[in-house]
Amino acid sequence: MTTAAMFPSAHSAPALAPGMEAPLTPGELALVMGAGASGSAAAVLLLALGARVRVLEKNPAAASEELQRLAEQKLLELHTGEHSPEQFAGAALVIVSPGIPLPIVQNLTRDAGSPPLMAELELALRYTHEPILAVTGTSGKTTTVSLAAAMLRQAGKKVFLGGNIGTPLSRYVLSGEKADALVLELSSFQLQGTHSLKAKVAVILNLSLNHLDHHADMEEYAAAKFRIFARQTENDLALLPPELLDAYKRSAFSARAQVFTPRGRFPSMRLLGSHNDANAEAAFLACKEWGVSEADAVIAAEHFPPLRHRLESAGDINGVLYVNDSKATTVDALRAALLSFDSPVLLLAGGKFKGGDLISLRPLLEERVRAVALFGASRDIFTTAWQGAVPLSWDPELSLALTRLAGLARPGDVVLLSPATSSFDAYANYKERGDDFCRLVQNLRTGAAFATLE
């Protein structure tokens, strides 16, 4: 019996892109580390390529229903629990889901002959034929790619939007669809495991301390981000903020470089802050390479709604605006949020700190913030950096901290959740944290009691 018959797939095998090499031959064993959206997409694509597939997932609850079903049908192996070197024996390829540190995988695979390690994105790129608009950066990625997709669609283009946002690229490859542009949000984790990306337009929005719990240092993090330009040619476009242009030139990349800055081109845009003006400018300059006019870009920007958990209004209560910026997981994201408001700010911050220069925010806090209510983890880090700059309090939970600020708020104030941290001390992700904040604000509106301060 052939491998294809042993491991059937509902998807036909996609064709390799010009100049690309197949990552493995049919019948070889491919391991996928991580059973979430990215891992599931990679596993299904590998099945379509005729591979034998083994999926490893530490958390049994994290395995997708799709992978569980395929395992029950014996179309692939699904192993949950702690990883062991023995699981990698015989592997011709290992697909590493975003966020799994590569050194850990390298240690596990050493006794198995160190098979090639690859990101799901890299696997999919081997079978991608359409022009790519790729965006990375420390903050603003999701807003920018979503704006770019809206501008392209306004101009009548067929768009796939995915990567680190929503749909993995492997799903597009399996779909058989043909888009005019593939708009991809890319994380440093994805770029670190990618070698075949050749973007028609590549964008770095900004660069600041982030993910140092994953990367060895800032140099490694920046190098991962700059990989977005590595395979571009002189026919392609690289977009950067002015402060990164010299670093780009020193790296001797081939694409023509262009800087973007806030231009005020989109005066009716509903997104707050000059940083979003810059994001919109980057999106427009990128989309011009597909023939998008400024008129179409302006229309798309005017109708573009704020994204969830990104300077999102959670409601106005007695003249006080409550804003959910739970996606602000870095110091620079908090800085951008504070610069977005002229009104006095009451700030909610705290959580699992990922690194960054909190002390640099002291002048901005003194200028714009009436009080800070810290919550959750990293109390000592914030207090050491901000003590004396602004009135500080700390509570173990978000609900208590919000109760405290609601009692201080006056008409015209902004109560801003912009934590400058990850959420993993108390929540599964930033979305859950933002949803909790919005629920608590609704409780304030209805008068429901949810927290009592001692």
Protein Blocks (a to p, Z undefined) as FASTA:
>chain_A
ZZklmmgcfbdcddddehiacfbdehiacddehjbfklmmmmmmmmmnopacddddfblm
lpcfklmmmmmnopaccdedjddfklmgoiabdcddehiafklmmmmmmmnopaadddfk
lmmmmmccbdcdddedjehklmmmmmmmmmmmmnopacddehjnojafklmmmnopacfb
dcddddfklmmmpckbccfbacdfbdcdehklmbmblmlmmmmmmmmmmmpcfkbccddd
fklmmmmmmnopabdcdddddehlammbcbecjklmmmmmmmmmmmmmnopafklmmmmm
mmpccdehiapafbdeehiacddfkklmbfklmmmmmmmpfbdcdddeedjdebdjfklm
mmmmmmmmmbdcdehehklmmmmmmgojaccdddfbfklmmmmmmmmpcghiacdddehp
afklmpmblklmmmmmmmmmmmmmnopafbdcZZ
